[in-house]
Every structure is written in C-alpha cells, then in structure tokens.
C-alpha cells in the first residue's frame, strides 16, 4: 500500500540570491540562481524593462550627470566621445554642448551657493567644466590646474578637489565655485603609499545630531576619517585598511551612511569601521560574496564599476562591466529594505544615474531609461530562478515528488517553464518559451494548461502540475518570459511521498 501524500509550502525566495552558503544549508527563502527577478519584502517579481531615451550617439556614453537646481527642472548630460550632450529630453540627441574633450570618463558634483546652482565636473585630463543652468564654461581656479583634478566632493559648504595621482586634496573658500585653492596634504597619513582615489561625506550620529566627517580613500585601500568643518582645524578620527577601491566612483552616500566599493565588496562605513579589525561579514555584499569575488577577479580593470542608489524603488545597483568593447555588463541589485540581492542581465551599460524619479544608463550609442514598462529593447524580459534546495525536514529519507504548485499573480499571459531539481543537481527548466502565448491559456513546461480568460486586471495562476522525481533534496527551477505582463511569485507548494532511508 502506498504511503499517503505529504504537502509542503515554501515562500518565494524573498531572501534573494545566495552565493555564500553551502547548497545543503541555505534557507528556503534564498535562491541558488536569481536572474531578472527582484525580491520584494513579501514576494518576488520579474524586473521591469527599459526603453530608449536619448539616441544617436557616435561613441559610447560613459558618464551621465544630473543637474539638480534649487528651482526648476532637472537636467541630464551625457559624456560621449569628445563632448557633453544634453540628454534631458527623450528623442534624438542634438549637437554637443561641450566639445574638444579628451575622454568621456568624468566625475561630478552639484553645489548650491548664494550665486545659484552649479554642476562641477572633472576627469583629470581636461580643464574642469562648470554648468550654471544655461551655459558651460571652464572652471576658474588658481593654485592647482583644474586638469589635474580627478574627483570632486562637497563637504562643509566647500568644494574639495582630489588631485590625480597624488596624496592630497585642494579646497576652495566656503560657498565658492572658483578662486584660490588651498592644499591639504595627506602624504604622511597613508602609510601604504599609492594615491588618493576619492573623497566623500559621512554623516555620523554623534549623540546630539548628525556630525559630518570627511572620508578619504587611497588606491591601496586605506581609509582616513577627519572631523571638523574648517580643514585648518580638522581632527583625524582614524585610519583603516579595508581593501583596494574599484574606480573613482567607489564612494556614495546612502541615508546617513557612506558606502565603499572595494575588492572585498560593498562596505557601509558605519559598520566596517567599528573596530580596528575590519569584519568582512558586515559587507552589504556578504551574501553574494563568491559572485562578487569572481567578478572582481575577472573585470576589475574594466571601466564602468559603479554603485547607483535608486531610492524610489528601494534599490542599490552595482554595475559590473564585463566587455568594454561592446558595453556588456550585469547588475547586482539589492533591496535596501531587506538587504536581499538579485542579478539583472541584458541591460548593458557603462554608467548609471538617477534623475528625478527615474534611473538611466548609458550604452554604446544610446541612453536608456530602466525600470519602466514590461519590455526590453531586445524583446521580452526573461527571468530565471532556482530556489534553495530543501530536505523537507526528512534529511535521510528519499522522497517521491509527484506535483508542484507555484502561486503566481500576473496581469497578462506570461510563458512559464519549470523543472524539479533533485539532490543539488542543477538543471535548467525544460521546454521552449513562447514569444506569443497561447490565447486564453498559459505555457507550462511542454504543455498548455489552464482555461482562464485573461482580463485587464490581476489574475492568479495556482494549479498543481505533475512532476516525477526521487531524491532527498528538491528545489523548483522556473523560467518566465513576461510577454509584456507583470509577474509576481508568492509561494510554492510540493506534493510528495516519503520513502525509506537510502
């Protein structure tokens, strides 16, 4: 007589991608593979698509710059080839607004003074550029050539200028965009040598309110922290070694914290610098560390490593450039509420920027707007996931799996493929995705199922599907083609029979 069937239910993998733990010890809410899905706090959804925004560039777009005035509309500028272009409006790009540049790899900051709102840009080769809302001009400073400035930051109402290939910064007078620059030498501070890569501002809660501190990162991975508004009376808080930074855009602010992108991952300074010994487990990327380590090993020297915070969607994006010759890249994206990670593909960009409530990226000849609509420029959004393996609390016993039932909500007719992976053997979902779904039905595996009539609202897809497999551990592998619809995965049910010990 056959044993009665047993059911089990697992939430969708809201814990996100796990590239750290062993396959046998992962939580059921994690995923071994997660590509083009985004883990929300309560469900997992296929990512949104992207559209062409600014088209017709002759060279790769390697920098996007946001101009954010105190009044009036945002503007976005794209650095491509030897010029800057106005990429604010959707459509074909016009003539360059700045010409004669050496390269398109720039750093920038916005600064507000009594004289207005300004965009200050440097690349360490050309004269620095200044935009004041209507026209572009060379910056006007003395003491150091603006062509020697590689990165710029605002701290204490001052512009700080990081000199290229030197261990020193320069600063201007309070609320100034021009004039005499004063040197602040850090040569004796960084004992490992190298040069200064970047500076940023870290807002620390000192007990009586937020207290801004200046953060300096060297090419050899040392971090110096200074406190005080006037550099002539700064107090050094500490020196730390975390790891070599990746690129000039290695520091960004997130809320009151400051994030550092280095060879060891992304570290929030508020947690990484709590003691003299750096705890590598505090990295935001700790859970995907193996994937990050492989990317660093292969692609560290490529241009395009960048963090981009997208607060409107509670997302932190990390762009990983793989092939600069064709602009190929992937993005690891973290939910800033839960800390869960995923991997996005088929959005090939050199640079990323948020402007208003949108996020944009620069490609080979186009600026794109991401996270909009349900289609990619290349076609349908395809998402793949392998949830963590489970032994269903009967580790030593074989199980005969007979049916699975993912619970999915969609507002259209996505195509869905699946396979049941057993005992850590990773198998892709079987079958072929249909570009045009069968009318009034769904594609599941190699067979059409369901007889739902799809309307314009949300519909639930939740039916038991036959599988067959014997193993101690099992996991659902699922590939979805959105076909222009939103797709949300909430839970998966399993039906199985328990066998003996083998």
C-alpha positions in Angstrom: 0.0 0.0 0.0 1.4 3.4 -1.0 2.0 6.0 1.7 -0.3 9.0 1.7 0.9 12.1 0.0 2.5 14.8 2.1 2.3 18.5 1.2 4.8 21.3 2.0 4.7 25.0 1.2 7.6 27.4 0.8 7.5 31.2 0.4 9.0 32.7 -2.8 12.8 33.3 -2.3 12.4 36.8 -0.8 15.9 36.3 0.8 17.3 36.7 -2.7 20.5 35.3 -4.3 22.8 33.4 -2.1 26.4 32.9 -3.4 27.9 32.3 0.0 26.4 29.3 1.9 26.5 25.7 1.0 23.6 24.2 -1.0 22.6 22.0 1.8 22.4 24.7 4.4 20.6 27.6 2.6 17.4 28.9 4.0 14.3 28.0 2.0 13.7 31.7 1.3 17.1 32.0 -0.6 17.9 31.3 -4.2 20.8 29.5 -5.8 20.1 31.2 -9.1 18.1 34.5 -9.4 18.3 36.4 -12.6 16.0 39.2 -13.6 13.7 38.7 -10.6 13.6 41.3 -7.8 13.0 40.2 -4.2 10.5 42.4 -2.5 9.8 42.0 1.2 6.7 39.8 0.6 7.1 38.4 -2.9 9.4 38.1 -5.9 8.7 39.8 -9.2 10.1 39.8 -12.7 12.0 43.0 -13.2 10.7 45.8 -15.3 12.0 46.6 -18.8 13.9 49.5 -20.3 13.3 51.9 -23.2 15.5 54.1 -25.4 15.7 57.6 -24.1 18.4 59.6 -25.9 19.6 58.2 -29.2 22.1 58.8 -31.9 25.5 59.0 -30.2 28.5 58.2 -32.3 30.5 56.9 -29.3 29.8 55.0 -26.0 28.1 57.0 -23.3 30.5 56.6 -20.4 29.2 59.2 -17.9 25.7 60.5 -17.0 25.5 63.7 -14.9 22.4 65.0 -13.1 21.9 68.8 -12.7 19.6 69.4 -9.8 18.8 73.1 -9.2 17.0 74.5 -6.2 14.2 75.6 -8.5 13.2 74.4 -12.0 13.5 71.1 -13.7 16.3 68.5 -13.5 18.7 68.2 -16.4 20.8 65.3 -17.5 24.0 65.5 -19.5 25.8 62.6 -21.2 29.5 62.4 -21.8 30.3 60.6 -25.1 33.4 60.6 -27.2 34.9 64.1 -27.0 31.8 66.0 -26.0 28.9 66.6 -23.5 25.4 66.3 -24.7 22.0 67.4 -23.3 20.1 64.1 -22.7 17.3 65.6 -20.7 14.6 65.1 -23.3 13.6 61.8 -24.9 14.5 61.5 -28.5 17.4 62.0 -30.9 20.4 63.8 -29.3 21.4 67.2 -30.6 24.8 68.8 -31.1 27.2 68.6 -28.3 27.1 71.4 -25.7 30.8 70.9 -24.9 33.4 69.9 -27.4 37.1 69.1 -27.6 37.3 66.8 -24.7 39.9 64.0 -24.3 37.6 61.3 -22.9 34.1 60.7 -21.6 35.0 59.4 -18.1 34.1 62.2 -15.7 33.3 62.7 -12.1 30.9 65.5 -10.9 29.1 67.1 -8.1 26.3 69.6 -7.6 26.9 72.6 -5.3 24.5 75.3 -4.2 25.8 78.8 -3.4 24.2 82.2 -3.0 25.1 82.7 -6.7 23.0 79.8 -7.8 23.0 76.0 -8.6 26.2 74.6 -10.3 27.4 71.4 -11.8 31.2 70.9 -11.3 32.9 68.2 -13.5 36.4 66.9 -13.7 38.3 64.0 -15.4 41.9 64.5 -14.5 42.9 65.4 -18.1 40.8 68.2 -19.5 40.1 71.6 -17.8 37.3 71.2 -15.3 33.8 72.1 -16.6 31.2 74.2 -14.9 27.4 74.5 -15.7 25.3 77.1 -14.1 21.9 76.4 -15.6 22.2 77.7 -19.1 25.8 77.7 -20.3 29.0 75.6 -19.9 32.4 77.1 -19.1 35.9 76.1 -17.9 36.2 76.3 -14.1 38.4 79.1 -12.9 40.7 78.2 -10.0 44.3 79.0 -9.0 46.9 77.1 -7.0 46.4 73.9 -9.0 45.4 73.2 -12.6 41.8 72.0 -12.9 43.1 69.5 -15.5 44.9 67.8 -12.6 41.7 67.2 -10.6 40.3 63.7 -10.9 37.4 63.7 -8.4 35.3 66.4 -6.6 33.2 66.5 -3.5 31.3 69.0 -1.4 32.0 69.0 2.3 31.2 71.7 4.9 29.9 74.1 2.2 33.2 73.8 0.3 34.4 72.2 -2.9 37.1 69.7 -2.3 39.2 68.6 -5.3 41.1 65.3 -5.4 44.4 65.7 -7.3 45.2 63.0 -9.8 48.0 60.5 -8.8 48.8 62.4 -5.6 48.0 62.0 -1.9 46.5 65.4 -1.5 43.3 67.4 -2.0 42.6 71.1 -2.6 39.7 73.1 -1.3 38.0 76.4 -2.2 36.6 79.0 0.1 33.2 78.4 1.7 30.3 78.6 -0.9 32.7 79.2 -3.8 32.9 77.6 -7.2 36.1 79.5 -8.3 39.1 81.3 -6.9 42.2 80.2 -4.9 42.5 76.6 -4.0 44.3 75.6 -0.8 46.2 72.4 -0.4 45.6 69.7 2.2 48.4 67.2 2.1 47.7 63.6 3.1 51.1 62.1 2.1 52.2 61.2 5.6 48.9 59.8 6.6 48.6 56.9 4.0 51.5 54.6 5.0 50.8 52.1 2.2 51.5 54.7 -0.4 49.6 55.0 -3.7 47.4 57.9 -4.5 44.1 59.4 -3.4 41.2 57.9 -5.3 38.1 59.6 -3.9 36.6 61.7 -1.1 33.0 61.7 0.2 31.0 62.9 3.2 29.8 60.6 6.0 27.1 61.8 8.3 27.6 60.3 11.7 25.1 60.5 14.6 27.3 61.9 17.4 24.5 61.7 20.0 23.4 65.2 19.7 22.7 65.2 16.0 24.4 64.3 12.7 28.0 65.2 12.5 29.6 65.3 9.0 33.0 63.6 8.6 35.3 63.7 5.6 36.3 60.3 4.2 39.4 59.8 2.0 40.3 56.5 0.2 43.6 55.7 -1.2 44.4 53.4 -4.2 45.9 50.9 -1.7 42.8 50.5 0.3 43.4 52.8 3.3 40.6 55.0 4.6 41.2 58.2 6.5 38.4 59.9 8.5 38.6 63.5 9.5 36.2 65.5 11.7 35.5 69.3 11.6 34.2 71.9 9.2 37.3 74.0 8.6 40.2 72.0 7.2 42.7 74.1 9.1 41.3 72.7 12.4 40.4 69.2 11.3 40.8 66.3 13.7 41.8 62.9 12.4 39.4 60.3 13.7 41.2 57.2 12.5 43.0 55.3 9.8 41.7 51.9 8.5 42.6 49.4 5.9 39.6 47.8 4.1 40.7 46.9 0.6 41.6 48.4 -2.8 38.8 50.6 -4.1 37.4 49.9 -7.6 37.1 53.0 -9.7 36.7 56.7 -8.9 33.0 56.2 -8.2 33.9 53.9 -5.2 32.1 56.1 -2.6 28.4 57.0 -2.4 26.1 58.2 0.3 23.1 56.1 1.4 21.0 57.8 4.0 23.4 58.9 6.7 26.0 56.3 5.8 28.8 56.1 3.3 29.3 53.0 1.1 32.7 51.9 -0.1 33.1 49.7 -3.2 36.4 47.8 -3.0 37.8 44.4 -3.9 36.1 42.9 -0.8 32.6 44.1 -1.8 30.5 47.0 -0.7 31.1 48.1 2.9 29.0 50.6 4.9 31.5 52.6 6.9 29.2 52.8 9.9 29.7 49.0 10.4 33.1 48.4 8.8 34.9 50.9 11.0 33.6 50.0 14.4 36.9 48.4 15.5 40.5 48.3 14.4 39.8 44.9 12.8 37.6 45.0 9.7 34.8 42.4 9.9 34.3 41.2 6.3 30.9 39.8 7.2 29.5 43.3 7.6 29.8 43.9 3.8 26.4 44.5 2.2 27.6 42.0 -0.5 28.4 39.3 2.0 25.6 37.0 0.9 26.8 37.2 -2.8 30.5 37.4 -2.0 31.5 34.5 -4.2 29.8 36.1 -7.2 31.4 39.5 -6.4 34.9 37.9 -5.9 34.7 36.2 -9.3 33.6 39.5 -11.0 36.5 41.4 -9.3 39.0 38.7 -10.3 37.9 39.0 -14.0 36.8 42.5 -14.5 38.5 44.9 -12.0 40.4 46.8 -14.7 37.3 47.5 -16.8 35.7 50.9 -16.8 32.1 51.1 -15.6 32.2 49.8 -12.0 29.6 51.9 -10.2 27.1 51.9 -7.4 23.8 53.7 -8.0 21.2 54.3 -5.4 17.6 54.3 -6.6 15.6 55.3 -3.5 12.2 55.4 -5.4 12.3 51.6 -5.7 14.4 50.9 -2.5 17.2 49.6 -4.7 21.0 49.8 -4.7 22.5 48.9 -8.1 26.1 47.7 -8.6 27.1 47.8 -12.3 29.8 45.2 -13.2 31.4 45.8 -16.7 32.4 42.6 -18.4 33.3 43.5 -22.0 34.0 47.2 -22.6 34.4 46.7 -26.3 30.6 46.0 -26.6 29.5 47.6 -23.4 28.4 44.3 -21.9 27.6 44.4 -18.2 25.5 42.9 -15.5 24.0 44.5 -12.4 23.7 43.1 -8.9 20.8 44.9 -7.2 20.0 45.0 -3.5 16.6 45.7 -1.9 17.6 48.4 0.6 14.7 47.3 2.9 15.6 43.7 3.3 19.2 43.5 2.1 18.3 40.8 -0.4 20.3 40.6 -3.7 19.5 39.6 -7.3 21.2 39.7 -10.6 20.0 41.6 -13.7 21.1 40.9 -17.2 20.5 42.2 -20.8 20.9 45.8 -19.7 24.4 46.7 -21.0 25.6 50.0 -19.7 28.9 51.9 -18.9 27.3 54.2 -16.4 24.1 54.7 -14.3 22.4 57.7 -12.8 19.1 58.6 -11.2 17.3 61.8 -12.4 14.0 62.8 -10.8 12.2 59.5 -10.1 13.8 57.6 -13.0 17.0 55.6 -13.4 19.0 55.8 -16.6 22.1 54.1 -18.1 24.5 54.9 -20.9 25.2 52.3 -23.6 27.2 52.1 -26.8 25.2 54.7 -28.8 22.1 55.3 -26.6 21.0 56.5 -23.2 18.3 54.2 -21.8 15.7 54.6 -19.1 15.5 51.5 -17.0 12.8 50.1 -14.7 10.0 51.2 -16.9 7.4 49.1 -18.8 7.5 45.3 -19.2 9.7 45.0 -22.3 13.4 45.2 -23.0 14.7 46.8 -26.2 15.9 43.4 -27.2 12.4 41.8 -26.7 10.8 40.1 -23.8 12.1 40.1 -20.2 13.2 36.6 -19.3 13.8 35.7 -15.7 15.3 32.5 -14.3 15.3 31.3 -10.7 16.4 28.2 -8.7 15.1 28.3 -5.2 17.2 26.8 -2.4 17.2 23.0 -2.0 15.2 21.6 0.9 15.2 18.2 2.5 11.6 18.8 3.8 12.7 18.1 7.3 13.4 14.4 6.5 17.1 14.6 5.6 18.0 10.9 5.5 14.8 9.7 3.7 14.1 9.5 0.0 11.0 11.3 -1.3 9.0 10.7 -4.4 7.8 14.1 -5.7 4.6 14.0 -7.7 3.3 17.6 -8.1 4.3 21.2 -7.6 2.2 24.4 -7.5 3.8 27.8 -7.7 1.5 30.6 -6.8 1.8 33.4 -9.3 -0.1 36.6 -9.9 0.1 38.3 -13.3 -1.8 40.9 -15.3 -1.3 39.2 -18.6 -0.2 35.9 -20.1 3.4 35.1 -19.2 5.1 31.9 -20.5 6.4 29.7 -17.7 8.8 26.8 -17.8 9.8 24.6 -14.9 11.9 21.7 -13.8 12.3 19.9 -10.4 16.0 19.9 -9.4 17.0 17.0 -7.1 19.9 16.4 -4.8 21.8 19.6 -5.8 21.9 18.7 -9.5 21.1 22.0 -11.2 19.0 21.5 -14.3 17.5 24.4 -16.4 13.8 24.5 -17.0 12.7 22.3 -19.8 10.8 23.3 -22.9 10.8 26.4 -25.1 9.3 29.8 -24.2 6.6 31.0 -26.5 7.1 34.6 -27.7 3.4 34.9 -28.3 1.4 33.0 -25.6 -1.4 30.7 -26.5 -4.7 32.6 -26.4 -6.6 32.3 -23.1 -4.0 29.8 -21.8 -0.6 29.6 -20.2 2.5 27.8 -21.4 3.8 25.5 -18.6 6.6 23.1 -19.4 5.8 21.5 -22.7 2.1 21.5 -22.3 -0.7 24.1 -22.3 -2.6 24.3 -19.1 -5.5 26.2 -17.6 -8.5 27.7 -19.3 -8.5 31.1 -17.7 -9.9 34.0 -19.6 -7.4 36.8 -19.1 -8.8 40.3 -18.5 -7.1 43.5 -17.8 -6.8 43.0 -14.1 -4.6 40.7 -12.0 -5.2 37.0 -12.2 -3.9 34.2 -10.0 -2.1 31.2 -11.5 -2.1 28.5 -8.9 -2.6 24.9 -10.2 -1.0 21.7 -9.3 1.4 20.4 -12.0 2.6 16.9 -12.4 6.3 16.1 -11.9 8.1 12.9 -11.2 11.4 12.5 -9.3 13.0 10.8 -6.4 15.6 12.4 -4.1 16.4 13.6 -0.6 16.6 17.3 -1.6 14.5 19.1 -4.1 14.1 22.7 -5.5 12.0 24.3 -8.1 13.7 25.8 -11.2 11.5 28.2 -13.0 12.0 30.4 -16.1 9.4 33.1 -17.0 9.0 35.2 -20.1 6.9 38.1 -19.2 5.2 38.7 -22.6 4.6 42.2 -21.6 2.9 41.5 -18.2 3.9 42.0 -14.6 4.6 38.7 -12.9 4.7 38.2 -9.1 5.6 34.9 -7.4 4.4 34.4 -3.8 4.7 30.7 -2.8 5.3 27.2 -4.0 3.6 24.0 -2.9 5.0 20.5 -3.1 3.2 17.1 -3.0 5.4 14.1 -2.3 5.5 10.6 -0.7 8.1 9.7 1.9 10.2 6.6 1.3 12.7 4.8 3.3 16.3 5.6 4.3 18.8 5.0 1.5 
